Amino acid sequence: MWTTLRRLQTAWTRSAPPPEGRLRGVPAVPAAGPAPRTADEESVPPVLLLPPDPLLDQRFAGLLLKVAHWDDTAPNASEQETLKRLAALVAQPQADAVVPRRPTALPRLLGLMQDDNASPRELAALVAQDPALLGEVMRLANSVHYRGERRMESLEQALMMLGQWGLRQLVTRALMTPVFSARQGRFGPQANPRLWDEAARCAHGCAWLSQTPETRFDAYLAGMVADTGLIAALRLMDQVFPADAPVGSSRFLAELLSLAARLSAGIARQWHLPGPVIAALAAHAEACGREHTAPAPGLGADLETALRCARLLMLRSSGVADAEALAPASAPCLQELERVFLPAAQATLHAA
């Protein structure tokens, strides 16, 4: 089945005209997922065991919450109430409506991902059952990061162009889109779009760092769900903070990020995600609670590296003044994210 699909994909690509607006000499963003490592990259250890970097976290949180400077002060009343409620959610994540609910079709998707005999037709059938999911898949399939040589008008064309791995990415992102949506409140609506961008970069980096095809989907999924606890924390802040209440305590932020990471692991358990994903999120949460501790080698370390690279890239892209001076991340992973997610002109400028 996949041999036939690859032949159709090749024929489709060769017959397609150049895409609208592409600059000559600038390669297209690949649609089929992370690019293979080069020979030089294979000689470099794929993961640097990175401990948490409070300065990087502060800068990224400042970008999310529009806080220019975090002061070393005790949390104010609103910050204290947020931490109190967030700690209660960590203990019992299913007890509050602010916790993101599991996407309806996620169990079916996970079942197909774990079935080596699953066909692309079964993936297509899963998508076609839900008009909203189908629409979101097609929207993403024609976005700048996935679109191939011509616009895809049908799910069959998406299958031909993207292949199994590309469709897995699209379905996962489409299922997760509602989790990142926040239309009301002071913090969520401004922060969640950036968290969505971070999730896309983190998931791609995690999958790229993955050592085997068998672990690549778990790695991608871990990157996509790593900030679900932070989404819940932002919803709590929307409930707790008055419109004029300040936020800016670095002690509050450190505790918020640690609790949010633990809540992400709890949500993964509640969603019945694969064991390796839960373990990676738990390792990340443990590292967040200890400033100088990095996760042991494995998916947890891959997630930590991909998360730091994603945040660093977003800070640089947003023009944060001291982003270049922040703690270095794994260079090959960061270069891969730049290749895929930076606009061509910006990537050229950064390389120069």
Residue pairs with C-beta under 8 A, 6 or more apart in sequence:
1 119
1 120
1 121
2 120
2 163
2 164
5 120
5 159
5 160
5 163
6 163
8 160
9 160
9 161
9 163
12 148
12 149
12 150
12 157
12 160
12 161
13 148
13 149
13 161
16 148
16 149
16 150
17 149
17 150
18 149
19 28
19 147
19 148
19 149
19 150
22 28
23 344
26 344
28 148
28 149
29 144
29 145
29 146
29 147
29 340
30 340
31 146
31 147
31 148
31 161
31 162
31 166
32 162
32 163
32 165
32 166
33 165
33 166
33 169
33 204
33 207
33 216
34 204
34 207
34 208
34 216
34 336
35 208
35 336
35 339
37 46
37 332
41 332
44 331
44 332
46 209
46 211
46 302
46 330
46 332
46 333
47 209
47 297
47 301
47 302
47 305
47 330
48 305
48 329
48 330
49 294
49 295
49 296
49 297
49 301
49 304
50 294
50 301
50 304
50 305
50 308
50 327
50 329
50 330
51 287
51 291
51 292
51 293
51 294
52 287
52 288
52 290
52 291
52 293
52 304
53 308
53 326
53 327
54 250
54 254
54 291
55 326
55 327
56 308
56 311
56 312
56 315
56 326
56 327
57 253
57 254
57 257
57 311
58 70
58 250
58 253
59 311
59 315
59 320
59 322
59 323
59 326
60 198
60 311
60 314
60 315
61 67
61 70
61 253
61 257
62 68
62 69
62 70
63 194
63 314
63 315
63 318
63 320
64 187
64 190
64 191
64 194
64 195
64 234
65 187
65 190
65 191
65 247
66 190
67 247
67 248
69 248
70 248
70 249
70 250
70 253
71 248
71 249
71 250
72 249
72 250
72 251
73 248
73 249
73 250
73 251
74 249
74 251
75 83
75 249
75 251
75 252
75 255
76 245
76 246
76 249
76 252
77 245
78 237
78 240
78 241
78 242
78 245
78 247
79 247
79 249
79 252
79 256
80 252
81 240
82 233
82 236
82 237
82 240
82 241
82 252
82 256
83 252
83 255
83 256
83 259
85 96
85 236
85 240
86 232
86 233
86 236
86 256
86 259
86 260
86 263
87 259
88 95
88 96
89 95
89 96
89 98
89 99
89 232
89 236
89 263
89 266
90 259
90 262
90 263
90 266
93 99
93 232
93 263
93 266
93 267
93 270
94 270
96 232
98 232
98 235
98 236
98 239
99 232
99 263
99 267
99 270
100 179
100 228
100 231
100 232
100 267
102 270
102 271
102 272
103 175
103 176
103 178
103 179
104 130
105 126
105 129
105 130
105 133
105 171
105 175
106 175
106 271
107 272
108 126
109 126
109 168
109 171
109 172
109 175
110 272
110 273
110 274
112 118
112 122
112 123
112 126
113 168
113 217
114 274
120 159
120 164
120 167
123 159
123 164
123 167
123 168
123 171
124 155
124 156
124 159
124 167
126 133
126 171
127 133
127 134
127 137
127 155
127 167
127 171
127 174
128 134
128 155
133 171
133 174
133 175
134 155
136 174
136 177
137 155
137 158
137 167
137 170
137 171
137 174
138 152
138 155
138 158
140 146
140 170
140 173
140 174
141 147
141 152
141 158
141 161
141 162
141 170
142 151
142 152
145 200
145 340
145 341
146 162
146 166
146 169
146 170
148 161
148 162
149 161
152 158
152 161
158 167
158 170
159 167
162 169
162 170
165 216
168 217
168 220
169 203
169 220
172 203
172 220
172 221
172 224
173 200
173 224
176 199
176 224
176 225
177 196
179 228
179 231
180 192
180 193
180 195
180 196
180 199
180 231
181 192
182 188
182 189
182 191
182 192
182 231
182 234
182 235
182 238
183 189
184 238
185 234
185 235
185 237
185 238
185 239
186 237
186 238
186 241
186 243
187 234
187 237
187 238
187 241
188 231
188 234
188 235
188 237
188 238
191 234
192 231
192 234
194 314
195 227
195 230
195 231
197 314
198 227
198 307
198 310
198 311
198 314
199 223
199 224
199 225
199 226
199 227
200 224
200 341
201 306
201 309
201 310
201 313
201 314
201 337
201 341
202 223
202 224
202 226
202 303
202 306
202 307
202 309
202 310
203 219
203 220
203 221
203 222
203 223
203 224
203 306
204 220
204 223
204 306
204 336
204 337
204 340
204 341
205 223
205 305
205 306
205 309
205 310
205 333
205 336
205 337
206 219
206 220
206 222
206 223
206 299
206 302
206 303
206 306
207 216
207 217
207 219
207 220
207 223
208 306
208 333
208 336
209 219
209 302
209 305
209 306
209 330
209 333
210 216
210 218
210 219
210 220
210 299
210 302
215 276
215 299
218 274
218 276
218 277
218 280
218 299
219 280
219 299
219 302
219 303
221 273
221 274
221 277
222 276
222 277
222 280
222 281
222 299
222 302
222 303
223 303
223 306
223 307
223 310
225 264
225 267
225 268
225 271
225 273
225 277
225 281
226 264
226 281
226 284
226 303
226 307
227 260
227 264
228 263
228 264
228 267
228 268
229 259
229 260
229 261
229 262
229 263
229 264
229 265
229 266
229 267
230 257
230 260
230 261
230 264
232 260
232 263
232 267
233 256
233 259
233 260
233 263
237 247
241 247
257 288
258 285
258 288
258 289
261 281
261 284
261 285
261 288
261 289
262 285
262 288
262 289
264 281
264 284
264 285
265 278
265 281
265 282
265 284
265 285
268 277
268 278
268 281
269 278
276 299
277 299
279 298
279 299
279 300
280 295
280 298
280 299
280 300
280 302
280 303
281 303
282 300
283 295
283 296
283 298
283 299
283 300
283 301
283 303
283 304
284 295
284 300
284 303
284 304
284 307
286 293
286 295
287 293
287 294
287 295
287 300
287 304
294 301
294 304
295 301
295 303
295 304
305 329
305 330
305 333
306 333
308 327
308 329
308 330
309 329
309 330
309 333
309 334
309 337
310 337
312 323
312 326
312 329
312 334
313 334
313 337
313 338
313 341
313 342
315 323
315 326
316 323
316 324
316 350
317 342
317 346
338 347
338 350
339 347
342 350
